[in-house]
Amino acid sequence: MSGGQEYIPAAAILGVGNGKNAGDAGITEDNGGADAGDAGILMANRVNWTADGTFIRVDIGTPLTAALLTGKQNPRDYFARQALVNPDAPAPPASLPEGAFALEYSPSGLRALTVWPAEDYVRMIFDAESGQSAPLGIPDHWDDGFKYANTAAFAPDERKLRYGAGVFDAVTGALLYEFAEGSVSDPSAQSAIKAKDFFIWSPDGARFALRSLSGAEETAGVRDAVTGEKRFALPGGGSNSPDGPNNPVSNIVFSPDGTQIAYSDTSLRLADAGTGEIRFTLPADDGPVLSAAFSPDGGRIAYSGASIRLADTGTGKLVAETRESGAAGGELAWSPDGHILAAHDSYGRTAIFYDGALNPLFTLENQDTAPGFSFDSHFVLTGNGTVYSTENGKPLLTNTSLSAAFSPAGPRYALLLADGSVQIRELPPLSELMTRARLRLNGRVFTAKERAEYFLE
């Protein structure tokens, strides 16, 4: 598709929330720009891609659902067409059963935790390849707060599912074990347990980490995903904490290769993810650590509180720091090549981009959501659909959307439009984008190497 675009009526595709299908909305195969029709009562609010770039996931605000769009499918199905699909992609998965909606999809998009409103909101695991569903074996002693939780997370290997206060078999739906046994009946603990960041899978799905729970600090630790047994504790919360009794463990993150784990209270600790041995304690003397992110190669870690700091994970030494950041304390994310760090402050709606020494490169204002990097790190895409150059922060392409996301596998991006449709676009050739960038650089002269790399002369 050269400069082309396809419109997918997402609200119609997502009509599963009220028992409708795309056909009910009057969508025809050749009607790419059709509106959502009478299925448009669902509120789509975010678009994203699965890890391999095969599917687009659309999250819905009311009711809380998620739906997938995929490549080789008739637009009358719940899974719609996608432009420039990998010709070697597998056959399209089965549609969600009518009357069900998805609460969470697995990383590949081929499994989903579904909710059935007409059946007392029962939770079922749906296999998109076989079209079969299996009920989730929720324990009878769970109260409604856990039985009807909205937080779920498939393991990276898709064999297990975290839901409520338990881990389930992601194929059969059977309960494997509970991980907060003593706190299930404690109403004050339920909201903390159900929080998405209370439970963190390791990259290989062999382990998971739990952060501290108020009144039960011993919950903080890493557990075996097969048995649920604790492998080691994460010291930092509770009376034995090096930082005192009132600093619970939070902000747990595994390195990309799963060999390291970082966690924080008033300091950031780097530990061996296999043994729990603390390798380094990194200073954060200006308040609590609010976020942390490993670089893609795991060699550095950025962490943020009142300032943003960068440390070498091999030596534990601080290599850079910036205290003059309007995005300190916000979400941190690295570009895929590890050369740029983005810090996004959702309250101040500011995104600041830094180089590897935390020198500011450029700032994007009025950003409600964190911008995303392209697969090659050359571009940044904001929620309103604007594409910027990471070289200079200049806008290259302008769109209007409610949400936008780059594919992790290639030069495509998806836009969620105000009418509920999803638009899939492909980035123009890099040479064309660099030409646009050159026109915005007020006469900058490119070097011979840049001309040879970026321009067709």
C-alpha positions, 0 to 999 in steps of 0.5 A: 500500500503506497500512501494508501489507507484502509478504514475499519469500522471498529465500533461495528466490529466490537459490537460483540458487547451488545450481541451485535455483529458487523453485519448488523451495522450494515457494513459491506465488504467494499464499504471501507469508509462506512460509519459504525451504524447502530453498533456504535454505542461502545466507546473505543478509547485506545488502540495498540498492537500485539507484540509480534505486530500481527494484530491490532488491539482496540480497548473499549471504555464502556463496557471494559472490553478489548477486541482484535483486528487481524489480517486475513478476515472478512470485514463482516467478522469481528476480526477485520482486515488489516493492510499489508499483512504478512503473507506468511501469517497463519489462518485467521482465528475464530471470532469471539462467541456472540454475546461475549466480550474480551477482558484481556487478550494473550500476547499473541492475540490467540487467547482471550479472557472473555466475559458473558453478560447474559450468563451472570458475567461468567469468565471464560478462556477463549481459544481463537484457533479452535473456537472453544471456550473453557470456564475459569475455575474461580473459587467459591470462597472468593467474594464478588470483588475478586470473582468479577475483577477487571484485572487479568494478565496472561503469562508471556508463554500464554500457558497461565493467566493471572486473574483476581488473586489466583493463577489459572491454566490458560488452556483449561481454566483450572485454578492452579493456586492462589497467591494472596491466600491470607488477604482474599477476605480482607476488603482493605487489601482487595484493591491493592491485590487487583491492581495491575502493577501488584503482579508482574510476570517475568519475561519468560513466564517462569516466575512472577513478582508481587509488591508489598501489601499494606499490613502484609509486607511479606507478600513482596517477593518472587515466586515460581510460576508452576507451584506458586511457592516463594523463591525469595523475598524482596526486602524493602517493605516492613519492619526489616526494611533497610529504609525503615518500616513504612516503605513498601516495595513497589515499581518492580520491573524485570530486565528484558532478558529476565536475569535482573530485577529492580524494585524500589521503596525510597531507593532502587535496588538491583537484584539477581532475578534467580536468587534475589541477591541484591547487587546494587542499591542505587540512591534516590535521596530526593524522595520515593522512586516512582518509575523505572525502566531497563534499557533494551540490552539491560545494560542501563536502568533509568529511574525517576522521582523528583529527578531522572537518573541513569545507572549502569547495571553492571557496576551500579554506578550513576552515569547521568542525572537531570533535576530540571525535568518537567516530566520527572516522576512520570512514565519512562520508556526507551527507544528500541535501539536504546539511544533515546529515553522518553519521560512522560508526565501524565499530569503535566501532559509533557513528554521529554526526550533525552539522549544516553547522557540525559541531555534533553533532545526535544519536548512535546507538550499537551500529551495526554498519553505517552508517545510511542517509538517506531520499530526502527527508533527513527520516529515518535507517534503521539496519541493524536496521530502526529509523527515526529522525527526523533532526530530533531523533534520536528513533525513529519506527518499530521493526523487527527485521532483519539489514539495511535500506535506504531506496529512493533514489526514494521512501518505501519501505524494504527489510528483510532478516529473520533467516529469509532473507526480504525485507520491503518497507515504505512509510513512513507519511505524514509527518504520522503520523510527526511525530505520533509524534515529537511524542509523544516530545518530552515536550509540545513545542509545534509552531509554526503553520507546523509544524502546517500543514506536518506535521499534517492538522488 
